[in-house]
Amino acid sequence: MTNGAIVVGPALGAVLVLFVALGAAVLWLGGLGRGRAIVSAAVRAAVQLAAVSLVIVAVLRSGWWTALFVLLMFAVAAVTSARRIGVPRRGPGFGWTAVAIGAGVVPVLAVVLAAGVLPLRPVAVVPIAGIVIGGAMSATSQAGRRALDELETRHGEYEAALALGFTPRLAALEICRPSASQALIPALDQTRTVGLVTLPGAYVGVLLGGAGPVQAGVTQLLVLIGLLAAEAVSVLVTVQLVAAGGLSRAARPGARCR
């Protein structure tokens, strides 16, 4: 391996299988969950990356195909986040989840493109868009789950706030806002420790692409700060949507309604 790239071969396959088996075994033996969840996630990742590898070259040759690919990534992110939050499959929940993710993604991408700091070329837009969409998706999922969990477990406090004269929205915000804000902890920790604990993917990718350390550092800084902005907006919008009743598990049997 003279150019820093991963060596593709039998050894790589064996290592991947070993890691999947180890993760599944730890979950199963430790009683932390179903081990097959890791197996399923790993298989899906392999299949999806294989499919993307086959089409990405064609996608990057066309601006229209690039736009469609970014929209596909966004749609998948919205569906994934909605399912993770637990909103009903039928109803406006999926649409509101897309609104929360888009509220963070669209301004960040618009600013970096309008300012000219990111070249308007498919090879530059696709990876940055994917990173920002993925971060906003994770933040929305965590904020939504935490907010709804708090409203379900602390329903008595919510009713007490209503009895004191709070509106339903303000009462819900008092309950769910503090816990939902914890969805930003992973992004904050990654930004605070970059270069000291981790060298994130954008930095390593730019280095492997032949750029110098300074260019790689600038790219990673743009990604991290952009992620913080996108995730902060997505978390804020998610909390507001939960408080307003747009994101709800009301259709789930046994769920507590506000």
Contacts in CASP RR format, 6 or more apart in sequence:
PFRMAT RR
TARGET T0000
AUTHOR 0000-0000-0000
METHOD contacts of the structure
MODEL  1
MTNGAIVVGPALGAVLVLFVALGAAVLWLGGLGRGRAIVSAAVRAAVQLA
AVSLVIVAVLRSGWWTALFVLLMFAVAAVTSARRIGVPRRGPGFGWTAVA
IGAGVVPVLAVVLAAGVLPLRPVAVVPIAGIVIGGAMSATSQAGRRALDE
LETRHGEYEAALALGFTPRLAALEICRPSASQALIPALDQTRTVGLVTLP
GAYVGVLLGGAGPVQAGVTQLLVLIGLLAAEAVSVLVTVQLVAAGGLSRA
ARPGARCR
1 7 0 8 1.000
3 208 0 8 1.000
4 208 0 8 1.000
5 208 0 8 1.000
6 12 0 8 1.000
16 42 0 8 1.000
16 46 0 8 1.000
20 38 0 8 1.000
20 39 0 8 1.000
20 42 0 8 1.000
23 35 0 8 1.000
23 38 0 8 1.000
24 35 0 8 1.000
24 36 0 8 1.000
24 38 0 8 1.000
24 39 0 8 1.000
25 35 0 8 1.000
26 32 0 8 1.000
27 33 0 8 1.000
27 34 0 8 1.000
27 35 0 8 1.000
27 37 0 8 1.000
27 38 0 8 1.000
28 34 0 8 1.000
28 35 0 8 1.000
56 126 0 8 1.000
58 65 0 8 1.000
59 65 0 8 1.000
59 66 0 8 1.000
59 69 0 8 1.000
59 122 0 8 1.000
59 126 0 8 1.000
60 66 0 8 1.000
60 122 0 8 1.000
60 123 0 8 1.000
60 126 0 8 1.000
61 122 0 8 1.000
62 122 0 8 1.000
63 122 0 8 1.000
65 122 0 8 1.000
66 122 0 8 1.000
66 125 0 8 1.000
66 126 0 8 1.000
69 126 0 8 1.000
70 125 0 8 1.000
70 126 0 8 1.000
70 129 0 8 1.000
70 130 0 8 1.000
70 133 0 8 1.000
73 129 0 8 1.000
73 130 0 8 1.000
73 133 0 8 1.000
74 98 0 8 1.000
74 101 0 8 1.000
74 102 0 8 1.000
74 105 0 8 1.000
74 133 0 8 1.000
75 98 0 8 1.000
77 101 0 8 1.000
77 133 0 8 1.000
77 134 0 8 1.000
77 136 0 8 1.000
77 137 0 8 1.000
78 94 0 8 1.000
78 95 0 8 1.000
78 97 0 8 1.000
78 98 0 8 1.000
78 101 0 8 1.000
78 137 0 8 1.000
79 94 0 8 1.000
80 137 0 8 1.000
80 141 0 8 1.000
81 97 0 8 1.000
81 100 0 8 1.000
81 101 0 8 1.000
81 137 0 8 1.000
81 140 0 8 1.000
81 141 0 8 1.000
82 93 0 8 1.000
82 94 0 8 1.000
82 95 0 8 1.000
82 97 0 8 1.000
84 141 0 8 1.000
84 145 0 8 1.000
85 97 0 8 1.000
85 140 0 8 1.000
85 141 0 8 1.000
85 144 0 8 1.000
85 145 0 8 1.000
85 148 0 8 1.000
85 247 0 8 1.000
85 249 0 8 1.000
86 145 0 8 1.000
86 148 0 8 1.000
86 249 0 8 1.000
86 252 0 8 1.000
87 93 0 8 1.000
87 94 0 8 1.000
87 96 0 8 1.000
87 97 0 8 1.000
87 247 0 8 1.000
87 248 0 8 1.000
87 249 0 8 1.000
88 249 0 8 1.000
88 250 0 8 1.000
88 251 0 8 1.000
88 252 0 8 1.000
90 251 0 8 1.000
91 251 0 8 1.000
92 246 0 8 1.000
93 246 0 8 1.000
93 247 0 8 1.000
93 248 0 8 1.000
96 241 0 8 1.000
96 246 0 8 1.000
96 247 0 8 1.000
97 140 0 8 1.000
97 247 0 8 1.000
99 237 0 8 1.000
99 241 0 8 1.000
100 136 0 8 1.000
100 140 0 8 1.000
100 234 0 8 1.000
100 237 0 8 1.000
100 238 0 8 1.000
100 241 0 8 1.000
100 247 0 8 1.000
101 133 0 8 1.000
101 136 0 8 1.000
101 137 0 8 1.000
101 140 0 8 1.000
101 234 0 8 1.000
102 136 0 8 1.000
102 234 0 8 1.000
103 233 0 8 1.000
103 234 0 8 1.000
103 237 0 8 1.000
104 132 0 8 1.000
104 136 0 8 1.000
104 229 0 8 1.000
104 230 0 8 1.000
104 231 0 8 1.000
104 233 0 8 1.000
104 234 0 8 1.000
104 237 0 8 1.000
105 129 0 8 1.000
105 132 0 8 1.000
105 133 0 8 1.000
105 136 0 8 1.000
105 230 0 8 1.000
105 234 0 8 1.000
107 229 0 8 1.000
107 230 0 8 1.000
107 233 0 8 1.000
108 132 0 8 1.000
108 226 0 8 1.000
108 229 0 8 1.000
108 230 0 8 1.000
109 125 0 8 1.000
109 128 0 8 1.000
109 129 0 8 1.000
109 132 0 8 1.000
112 118 0 8 1.000
112 128 0 8 1.000
112 222 0 8 1.000
112 226 0 8 1.000
113 120 0 8 1.000
113 125 0 8 1.000
117 222 0 8 1.000
118 124 0 8 1.000
118 125 0 8 1.000
118 128 0 8 1.000
118 222 0 8 1.000
127 202 0 8 1.000
128 223 0 8 1.000
131 202 0 8 1.000
131 223 0 8 1.000
131 227 0 8 1.000
132 223 0 8 1.000
132 226 0 8 1.000
132 227 0 8 1.000
132 230 0 8 1.000
135 187 0 8 1.000
135 227 0 8 1.000
135 230 0 8 1.000
135 231 0 8 1.000
136 230 0 8 1.000
136 231 0 8 1.000
136 233 0 8 1.000
136 234 0 8 1.000
138 183 0 8 1.000
138 186 0 8 1.000
138 231 0 8 1.000
139 183 0 8 1.000
139 184 0 8 1.000
139 187 0 8 1.000
139 230 0 8 1.000
139 231 0 8 1.000
139 234 0 8 1.000
139 235 0 8 1.000
139 238 0 8 1.000
140 183 0 8 1.000
140 234 0 8 1.000
140 235 0 8 1.000
140 238 0 8 1.000
142 180 0 8 1.000
142 182 0 8 1.000
142 183 0 8 1.000
143 180 0 8 1.000
143 181 0 8 1.000
143 183 0 8 1.000
143 234 0 8 1.000
143 235 0 8 1.000
143 238 0 8 1.000
143 239 0 8 1.000
144 180 0 8 1.000
144 183 0 8 1.000
144 238 0 8 1.000
144 239 0 8 1.000
144 242 0 8 1.000
144 247 0 8 1.000
146 176 0 8 1.000
146 179 0 8 1.000
146 180 0 8 1.000
146 182 0 8 1.000
146 183 0 8 1.000
147 176 0 8 1.000
147 177 0 8 1.000
147 179 0 8 1.000
147 180 0 8 1.000
147 238 0 8 1.000
147 239 0 8 1.000
147 242 0 8 1.000
147 243 0 8 1.000
147 247 0 8 1.000
148 176 0 8 1.000
148 242 0 8 1.000
148 247 0 8 1.000
148 248 0 8 1.000
148 249 0 8 1.000
149 179 0 8 1.000
150 175 0 8 1.000
150 176 0 8 1.000
150 179 0 8 1.000
150 180 0 8 1.000
151 158 0 8 1.000
151 172 0 8 1.000
151 175 0 8 1.000
151 176 0 8 1.000
151 242 0 8 1.000
151 256 0 8 1.000
151 258 0 8 1.000
152 249 0 8 1.000
152 255 0 8 1.000
152 256 0 8 1.000
154 175 0 8 1.000
155 256 0 8 1.000
157 175 0 8 1.000
158 171 0 8 1.000
158 172 0 8 1.000
158 175 0 8 1.000
158 258 0 8 1.000
161 170 0 8 1.000
161 171 0 8 1.000
161 174 0 8 1.000
161 175 0 8 1.000
162 168 0 8 1.000
162 171 0 8 1.000
166 174 0 8 1.000
168 243 0 8 1.000
168 258 0 8 1.000
169 243 0 8 1.000
169 244 0 8 1.000
170 243 0 8 1.000
172 242 0 8 1.000
172 243 0 8 1.000
172 245 0 8 1.000
172 258 0 8 1.000
173 239 0 8 1.000
173 240 0 8 1.000
173 243 0 8 1.000
176 239 0 8 1.000
176 242 0 8 1.000
176 243 0 8 1.000
177 239 0 8 1.000
177 243 0 8 1.000
180 235 0 8 1.000
180 238 0 8 1.000
180 239 0 8 1.000
180 242 0 8 1.000
181 235 0 8 1.000
181 239 0 8 1.000
183 231 0 8 1.000
183 235 0 8 1.000
183 238 0 8 1.000
184 228 0 8 1.000
184 231 0 8 1.000
184 232 0 8 1.000
184 235 0 8 1.000
187 224 0 8 1.000
187 227 0 8 1.000
187 228 0 8 1.000
187 231 0 8 1.000
188 228 0 8 1.000
190 198 0 8 1.000
190 200 0 8 1.000
190 224 0 8 1.000
191 224 0 8 1.000
191 225 0 8 1.000
191 227 0 8 1.000
191 228 0 8 1.000
194 200 0 8 1.000
194 203 0 8 1.000
194 220 0 8 1.000
194 224 0 8 1.000
200 220 0 8 1.000
200 223 0 8 1.000
200 224 0 8 1.000
201 220 0 8 1.000
202 216 0 8 1.000
202 219 0 8 1.000
202 220 0 8 1.000
202 223 0 8 1.000
203 216 0 8 1.000
203 217 0 8 1.000
203 219 0 8 1.000
203 220 0 8 1.000
204 216 0 8 1.000
205 216 0 8 1.000
206 212 0 8 1.000
206 215 0 8 1.000
206 216 0 8 1.000
206 217 0 8 1.000
206 219 0 8 1.000
206 220 0 8 1.000
207 213 0 8 1.000
207 216 0 8 1.000
211 219 0 8 1.000
238 247 0 8 1.000
241 247 0 8 1.000
242 248 0 8 1.000
245 258 0 8 1.000
248 257 0 8 1.000
248 258 0 8 1.000
249 255 0 8 1.000
250 257 0 8 1.000
250 258 0 8 1.000
END
